[in-house]
Amino acid sequence: MNARRAALLCLLAVLGSAPASASEDADRARQALEKGEIRPLDEILRAAREAVSGDVVSVDLKRDDGRWRYKLRILGADGKRRTVKVDARSAKVLDDDDDD
């Protein structure tokens, strides 16, 4: 399995919670990835982990003001939760802050 397909499968696994919603979200994410509107999830995870160390516990992909953005929750070794926002097209970290 190539890296792009693996990243897409990982993305599909973390999107949405309700079956119909998850299917629609997965379709939107797949189309955005195929059009080059978003970067593969492995690149987003790498960028987020470079900004904040810890375990990614949730990933949310949203379209806001015409731009795709990822919001990741990361649990640090110190037990603190942090939110990291990443531009989905460039994989640039936009913001990170403590949740606690």
C-alpha positions as CSV (number, residue, x, y, z in Angstrom):
1,M,0.0,0.0,0.0
2,N,1.5,3.4,-0.9
3,A,1.9,6.2,1.6
4,R,-0.8,8.3,0.0
5,R,-3.4,5.5,0.3
6,A,-2.4,4.7,3.8
7,A,-2.7,8.4,4.8
8,L,-6.1,8.6,3.2
9,L,-7.3,5.5,5.0
10,C,-6.0,6.9,8.3
11,L,-7.9,10.2,7.6
12,L,-11.1,8.3,6.8
13,A,-10.7,6.4,10.1
14,V,-10.6,9.6,12.2
15,L,-13.3,11.6,10.5
16,G,-16.8,11.9,11.9
17,S,-18.8,9.7,14.3
18,A,-22.2,9.0,12.7
19,P,-22.2,6.6,9.8
20,A,-23.9,8.9,7.3
21,S,-21.9,11.9,8.4
22,A,-18.6,9.9,8.4
23,S,-19.3,8.8,4.9
24,E,-20.0,12.3,3.7
25,D,-17.0,13.7,5.5
26,A,-14.8,10.9,4.1
27,D,-16.0,11.7,0.6
28,R,-15.3,15.4,1.0
29,A,-11.8,14.7,2.4
30,R,-11.0,12.2,-0.3
31,Q,-12.1,14.7,-3.0
32,A,-10.1,17.5,-1.4
33,L,-7.0,15.3,-1.2
34,E,-7.3,14.2,-4.9
35,K,-7.7,17.9,-6.0
36,G,-4.6,18.9,-4.0
37,E,-6.6,21.1,-1.7
38,I,-5.3,19.3,1.4
39,R,-2.0,17.6,2.2
40,P,-1.9,13.9,3.2
41,L,-2.7,13.3,6.8
42,D,0.8,11.9,7.6
43,E,2.3,15.3,6.6
44,I,-0.2,17.1,8.9
45,L,0.6,14.8,11.8
46,R,4.3,15.4,11.3
47,A,3.9,19.2,11.3
48,A,1.7,19.0,14.4
49,R,4.1,16.8,16.3
50,E,7.0,19.1,15.4
51,A,5.1,21.9,17.1
52,V,3.8,20.0,20.1
53,S,5.2,16.6,21.3
54,G,2.8,14.0,22.4
55,D,0.1,11.6,21.2
56,V,-2.5,12.8,18.8
57,V,-5.9,11.8,20.3
58,S,-8.3,13.5,17.8
59,V,-8.2,15.0,14.4
60,D,-10.9,17.2,12.9
61,L,-10.9,18.5,9.3
62,K,-13.1,21.6,8.6
63,R,-13.6,24.1,5.8
64,D,-13.6,27.6,7.3
65,D,-13.9,30.8,5.2
66,G,-13.1,28.8,2.1
67,R,-10.0,27.2,3.5
68,W,-9.4,23.7,4.9
69,R,-8.0,23.4,8.4
70,Y,-7.1,20.6,10.6
71,K,-7.7,20.8,14.4
72,L,-5.7,18.2,16.3
73,R,-5.8,17.4,20.0
74,I,-2.5,16.2,21.4
75,L,-1.9,14.7,24.8
76,G,1.6,15.5,26.1
77,A,3.8,13.4,28.4
78,D,2.9,15.9,31.1
79,G,-0.8,14.9,30.8
80,K,-1.8,18.3,29.4
81,R,-4.0,18.5,26.3
82,R,-3.1,20.9,23.6
83,T,-5.0,22.0,20.5
84,V,-3.0,22.5,17.3
85,K,-4.5,24.1,14.2
86,V,-2.9,23.4,10.9
87,D,-3.5,24.8,7.4
88,A,-4.6,21.7,5.4
89,R,-3.1,22.9,2.1
90,S,0.3,24.0,3.3
91,A,0.7,21.9,6.5
92,K,1.7,25.1,8.3
93,V,0.9,25.2,12.0
94,L,-1.4,28.2,12.5
95,D,-1.9,28.0,16.3
96,D,-1.3,25.9,19.3
97,D,-2.6,26.3,22.8
98,D,-3.3,24.5,26.1
99,D,-6.7,23.1,26.5
100,D,-6.3,22.8,30.3
